[in-house]
Each structure stands twice: as structure tokens, then as C-alpha cells.
Amino acid sequence: MSTTSPKSPNPSESDSDTTESTSGTLSAATGQAAHSVSQPDAVPTQTAPQPDPDPSADPEAGDAPGDDQVGALRKEAAGYRKRAREAEARADAADAKVAALLDHLVAQAAGDRGVKPEALQAAGVDRAAWFGEGGAFLPEALAADVRATAEMFAIPRKGHNPHTGTGIENPAEALSWADAIKG
């Protein structure tokens, strides 16, 4: 007499594949243990594999081999991140200094011609054109842009007196009423 084992999790298998003898042997088709008539309550159990615990989730799991190496690598990486942040801060500070120096040079060159630095921005002047291939500042390029901007906005030269030659470039000293009465 034979009994059938519980249904196989694989739906493609038929009931005839799971028929087993009462002797407790394994079924060749299903690989499951056969239930004997003497143990009707026995159910084959399958345990799901437990995932390995995450060593980073448990701060007290320092007993695993390699934790010292992982800790050393993390410490080394933290040092590199700190150095990168410091280098980035130095680069930002250097960029700010260069920008301030460039603003000063622009203000000086534009002021000598009577042009405000804002006029250069309004004219759409490209600051990158003021530097050569090696990154050297080209003052003649800045001066050319200042001249072109002054011409574009019809800004007169600084120090140019529009009254030159009209006879009023050296006005007489202002007279007081007392000087006017004395005559």
C-alpha cells in the first residue's frame, strides 16, 4: 500500500511522481521524503536560508576577521576626504583672491579711461580673452576692451576738458561783493 506525499511546490509535476512507498525512502521524482503510514503527522520541513547579518549594522560585531582591516581602510578614506575638503577650500580661497585682483585691475584700467567696470559687463566683454595660453594676464587686451567700450558708449577720456579752447578753461577767481564795490 502506498501513500502520496504533500503536493510538490513545482506545479508541473504530476501526482503520480509523488507516489512513494511506506518504507520512508526518497521519491526519485520530487526529492522529498516519503511519509510513512506510522507517522501521519510528520510534515517535511524546509528551512529558508538565513541571510548573513550585516556587520556594519551591528557596532558590537568586532569579532569577525577583517574588521581591523575595514576599520583601517575607513580611517584612511576619512583622511583622504579631509585632505580633499582642505584642498578644495584652498582652491576656492585662491580663486577668490584671483577674482579680487582681476576686479582691481579692471577698475584701475577702466578708471584711467573714465569707464566704469559695469560698462564692460554691459558691453559683454569676455574676461577670458584677457589671459594668454599659459594663463598670463594680458593688460593690452584689457586696455583694448576698455577703449572699445568707451567708444561704444561714447564715454569721453578722463581728464578731457570739453571746454578746452573755448576761453573758459581757466575761469577768473570769483569776486565777492566787497571786491565788486571796490571796483
C-alpha positions as CSV (number, residue, x, y, z in Angstrom):
1,M,0.0,0.0,0.0
2,S,1.3,3.4,-0.8
3,T,0.5,7.0,0.2
4,T,1.1,10.2,-1.5
5,S,3.3,12.9,-0.2
6,P,2.2,16.6,0.0
7,K,2.0,18.4,-3.3
8,S,5.3,19.4,-4.7
9,P,5.9,23.1,-4.9
10,N,6.6,22.6,-8.6
11,P,3.1,22.7,-10.3
12,S,4.5,20.8,-13.4
13,E,4.9,17.6,-11.5
14,S,2.0,15.2,-11.6
15,D,0.6,13.3,-8.6
16,S,2.0,10.0,-9.9
17,D,5.5,11.4,-9.5
18,T,5.0,11.9,-5.8
19,T,3.7,8.4,-5.0
20,E,6.0,6.7,-2.6
21,S,6.2,3.6,-0.6
22,T,5.6,3.4,3.1
23,S,9.1,2.4,3.7
24,G,10.3,6.0,4.1
25,T,12.5,6.2,1.0
26,L,13.0,9.3,-1.1
27,S,11.0,9.9,-4.1
28,A,13.1,10.0,-7.2
29,A,10.9,12.5,-9.0
30,T,10.4,15.0,-6.2
31,G,13.3,14.6,-3.9
32,Q,11.0,14.8,-0.9
33,A,10.9,12.4,2.0
34,A,8.1,9.9,1.9
35,H,5.6,9.8,4.8
36,S,5.2,6.5,6.4
37,V,1.9,5.3,7.5
38,S,3.2,5.0,11.0
39,Q,3.9,8.8,11.1
40,P,0.9,10.5,9.6
41,D,1.6,13.9,11.4
42,A,5.1,14.2,10.1
43,V,5.5,17.1,7.6
44,P,8.7,17.7,5.7
45,T,10.2,21.0,6.7
46,Q,12.3,23.2,4.6
47,T,14.2,25.9,6.3
48,A,14.8,29.0,4.3
49,P,18.5,30.1,4.3
50,Q,19.0,32.9,6.8
51,P,20.8,35.9,5.4
52,D,24.1,36.7,6.9
53,P,23.9,39.6,9.3
54,D,25.3,42.9,8.1
55,P,28.5,43.5,10.1
56,S,28.1,47.3,9.6
57,A,24.6,47.2,11.2
58,D,25.9,45.8,14.5
59,P,28.5,48.1,16.0
60,E,29.4,45.4,18.6
61,A,30.3,42.8,15.9
62,G,34.0,43.4,16.1
63,D,35.0,39.8,16.4
64,A,34.8,39.0,12.7
65,P,38.1,38.6,10.9
66,G,39.0,41.6,8.7
67,D,37.2,44.2,10.9
68,D,40.6,45.7,11.8
69,Q,41.4,46.0,8.1
70,V,38.0,47.5,7.3
71,G,38.4,50.0,10.1
72,A,41.9,50.9,8.9
73,L,40.5,51.4,5.4
74,R,37.7,53.6,6.6
75,K,40.1,55.7,8.7
76,E,42.4,56.1,5.6
77,A,39.4,57.1,3.5
78,A,38.3,59.6,6.1
79,G,41.8,61.1,6.0
80,Y,41.6,61.4,2.2
81,R,38.2,63.1,2.4
82,K,39.5,65.6,4.9
83,R,42.5,66.4,2.7
84,A,40.2,66.8,-0.3
85,R,38.0,69.2,1.6
86,E,41.0,71.2,2.7
87,A,42.4,71.3,-0.8
88,E,39.1,72.4,-2.2
89,A,38.9,75.2,0.4
90,R,42.4,76.4,-0.5
91,A,41.5,76.4,-4.2
92,D,38.3,78.4,-3.5
93,A,40.3,80.9,-1.5
94,A,42.9,81.2,-4.3
95,D,40.1,81.7,-6.9
96,A,38.6,84.4,-4.7
97,K,42.0,86.2,-4.5
98,V,42.4,86.0,-8.3
99,A,38.9,87.3,-8.9
100,A,39.6,90.2,-6.4
101,L,42.9,91.1,-8.1
102,L,41.2,90.9,-11.6
103,D,38.4,93.2,-10.4
104,H,41.1,95.7,-9.1
105,L,43.0,95.6,-12.4
106,V,39.7,96.1,-14.3
107,A,38.7,99.0,-12.1
108,Q,42.1,100.6,-12.5
109,A,42.3,100.2,-16.2
110,A,38.7,101.3,-16.8
111,G,39.0,104.2,-14.3
112,D,42.1,105.5,-16.1
113,R,39.9,105.9,-19.2
114,G,36.8,107.1,-17.4
115,V,34.9,103.9,-17.9
116,K,33.1,102.1,-15.1
117,P,33.7,98.4,-14.7
118,E,29.9,97.9,-15.1
119,A,30.1,99.3,-18.6
120,L,32.5,96.5,-19.5
121,Q,29.9,94.0,-18.3
122,A,27.2,95.8,-20.2
123,A,29.2,95.7,-23.3
124,G,29.5,91.9,-22.9
125,V,33.3,91.8,-22.6
126,D,34.7,88.3,-22.2
127,R,37.2,88.2,-19.3
128,A,38.8,85.0,-20.5
129,A,40.2,87.0,-23.5
130,W,42.4,88.9,-21.1
131,F,44.5,85.8,-20.4
132,G,47.1,84.2,-22.7
133,E,47.6,80.5,-23.4
134,G,49.8,79.9,-20.3
135,G,47.3,81.8,-18.1
136,A,49.3,85.0,-18.1
137,F,47.3,88.2,-17.8
138,L,47.4,90.4,-20.9
139,P,47.0,94.0,-19.9
140,E,46.9,95.2,-23.6
141,A,43.8,93.0,-24.2
142,L,42.1,94.7,-21.2
143,A,43.1,98.1,-22.4
144,A,41.7,97.3,-25.9
145,D,38.4,96.2,-24.4
146,V,38.2,99.4,-22.3
147,R,38.9,101.6,-25.4
148,A,36.2,99.7,-27.4
149,T,33.7,100.0,-24.5
150,A,34.4,103.7,-24.2
151,E,33.8,104.2,-27.9
152,M,30.7,102.0,-27.8
153,F,29.1,104.2,-25.1
154,A,30.7,107.5,-26.2
155,I,32.5,108.0,-22.9
156,P,34.9,110.9,-23.1
157,R,38.5,110.5,-22.0
158,K,39.2,111.0,-18.3
159,G,40.9,114.4,-17.8
160,H,39.5,115.7,-21.0
161,N,38.0,119.1,-20.5
162,P,35.2,119.7,-23.1
163,H,35.7,123.4,-22.6
164,T,39.3,123.4,-23.8
165,G,39.7,126.2,-26.4
166,T,36.5,128.0,-25.5
167,G,38.2,130.6,-23.3
168,I,36.6,129.4,-20.1
169,E,39.1,126.7,-19.2
170,N,40.7,129.0,-16.5
171,P,37.8,130.9,-15.1
172,A,38.6,134.0,-13.2
173,E,38.6,133.9,-9.4
174,A,35.2,134.5,-8.0
175,L,34.7,138.0,-6.8
176,S,33.0,138.9,-3.6
177,W,30.6,141.8,-3.3
178,A,33.3,143.8,-1.5
179,D,35.6,143.3,-4.5
180,A,32.9,144.3,-6.8
181,I,32.2,147.5,-4.9
182,K,35.9,148.4,-4.7
183,G,36.0,148.1,-8.3
